[in-house]
Amino acid sequence: MASARRSGSLAEQLLLLDRLAEERGIRLEPDVPLGPLTTLRVGGAADRLTTATTADELVAALNVAHGAGVPVAVLGKGSDIVVADAGIRGLVIRNRADDMEIDGDLVRAASGAAMATLVKRCTAAALTGIEFGISIPGSVGGAIWANAGAHGGEMRDVVLSVDAWSAASGVVTLENAGCAFRYRDSRFKASGEIVLGAVIGLAGGDGVDIAARVAANQAQRAATQPLADQNAGSVFRNPPDDHAGRLIDAAGLKGYRIGTAQVSTLHANFIVLDRGGSAADVRSLGDHVRSVVADTHGVELQYEIEFVGEWGREVAGA
């Protein structure tokens, strides 16, 4: 989440946001529930929500939020996040900027484009190198932000450059080396910069072979992950030379439940949620799993999913 602060209460900042948005023709919706916009399907409301369908609209909304001093968060496809039951204060921008252009072996993709769409377009163009992305349920921007990966590939393997926005610098272009990609991490997680789009470098290949690899990756994902259940994706990062799911399973936690949340019986590194469940149960279960794995194996698991929103309010009221 990128934030901007000014003096005055949040209510005053939201009034200023409303005025600035109206002046610039940006439509804001108040008190929008965010659960339906995420794969976990839980979480409270955003004070304000707007939808950006182009990179220019995304930048305009970011600038308005910064001008009003309102906290701002950008929501892609809604995977890998758990929105607090108390919701998110400030402005949430739903990123639907999904332009994509293929020029030879280069692909320019806006940050709101779905990874699955990117892979299918590249497969149709007989471009290889991004087949792993079919198992990443989120957007291009989210995948870059997290350096997401699967099947032995990661975004840092294919990203040549990234366009990003920050309150301090506006729009800048960063080469791959400047993105500080690491395992499930990048500079964007700490910098507050918002990914607008990227240039991806691939290679020409045999279309039939590429399609076969994509299909195999899809089949493996369907066979090993609880896709039919409400979930936010892999809960923990894999520790060095091991797998979080193996550690959780070996600790006897498959199927363990707290309230409406349960460790998946298909893949132990997933938490699945009952319909009408709560984000608080997901967090409580995740923290319990971390504690048990630390006690059992001496390994401290690190979250891969992100908890966003007003968690402090819930903890204080507990």
Buried (B, 14 or more C-beta within 10 A) or exposed (E): BBBBEEEEEBEEBBEBBBEBBEEEEBEBEEEBBBBEBBBBBBBBBBBBBBBBBBBEBBBBBBBBBBBBBBBBBBBBBBBBBBBBBBBBBBBBBBBBBBBBEBEEBEBBBBBBBBBBBBBBBBBEBBBBBBBBBBBBBBBBBBBBBBBBBBBEBBBBBBBBBBBBBBBEEEBBEBEBEEBBBEEBBBBBBEBBBBBBBBBBBBEEBEBEEBBEBBEEBBEEBEEEBBEEBBBBBBBBBBBEEEEBBBBBBEBEBBEBBBBBBBBBBBBBBBBBBBEEBBBBBBBBBBEBBBEBBBEBBEBEBBBBBBBBBBBEBBEEEE
